[in-house]
Amino acid sequence: MVQTEFGGPEAVSLQDVPEPVCGPRDVVVEVAYCGLNRLDLLQREGPGLIPGFRLPHVPGMDFAGTVVAAGSAVGSLAPGDRVIADPAQGCGSCPRCAVGDRAYCVSPRILGGNASGALAEYVLASAESIVRVPESLPLSAAVTLPTAFATAWHAVHTVGALAAGETFVVHAGASSVSLAAIALAKRAGAGVVAFAGSEAKRAAARAAGADLVLGNEDPDAVKTVTTFTDGGGADLVLDHVGTATWRTSLDCLGIRGRLVLLGNTSGDQVSFSLQEVFHRGLKLLGAGGYSSADFVAATSACFSDGLHLPTAARFPLAELAGAWDVLAARETIGKVVIEP
């Protein structure tokens, strides 16, 4: 599916394009499944959000498939290997890439972001970004892992430093990142509180492992969280909603609590009392981009514990417009998946 303009579904059409050719350190993967992300939709509507985005463009960040070709310098992968990849490819040579911090590469290359993605039969990826999928995990489940679980791992563990016995609170509890964060927090031995807007979404948060699930508009939410924590308040809050949830996030935190900020879907501007933050010893932490080590750690945890997101819907490649409509409605629970 090739995007040639900005706009609605008509901006993207099914086209024949040349099959990708391996560089020395690349692999070509036959795509079995491609998971949609909101970035795909936003960049279709325009403008391009990722530096270096150009038209024509093939979207699709998350994929699972089978290696069909490997470059001459690739010794660890071979045709037939079942794989997923970190969409953040990096340039492979700058100081950031050298330490595994590809999200901050000086010349970022992101599959489906500013490089050809996986809404296609074949995709080209750096061998360094590839992780093999164990035979015990179907590729249809593995496709739900890359962006959601790597992002959640980075926020919960690398930045948030969640420990066993602590209490973790997350907003938008049925979103892909939040479902992943709930699963990882439970795996770490934390108590989990989730907020969600509908009963179906609250049920999904419970199914992911949340111990306490509250409605977004619950007027007693902070009091309930305080009771749940025996008066201590939450140790870690993950907020990727922004303005609408800011006050609740701060109020749920206990003394020396940590607030990890990951998004701003409801707005970008907030206000707060400096005295409240420094007097209570709060930590306001920007999550930023995950690293290659986060990606490996997250996927390894998922493989060992069988973690993955639910699949909200599946579509063939030619019906991408319908898949985008489902994604845009914001009622999905789990991943919308394309089968090229």
Secondary structure, DSSP 8 states (H G I E B T S, - for coil): -EE-SSSSGGGEE----------TTEEEEEEEEEE--HHHHHHHHSS--STT--SSB----EEEEEEEEE-TT--S--TT-EEEE-SB---SSSHHHHTT-GGG-SS--BBTTTB--SSSSEEEEEGGGEEE--TTS-HHHHTTSHHHHHHHHIIIIIIT---TT-EEEESSTTSHHHHHHHHHHHHTT-EEEEEESSHHHHHHHHHHT-SEEEETT-TTHHHHHHHHTTTS-EEEEEE-S-GGGHHHHHHHEEEEEEEEE---TT-S-----HHHHHHHT-EEEE-----HHHHHHHHHHHHHHT----EEEEEEGGGHHHHHHHHHTT---SEEEEE-
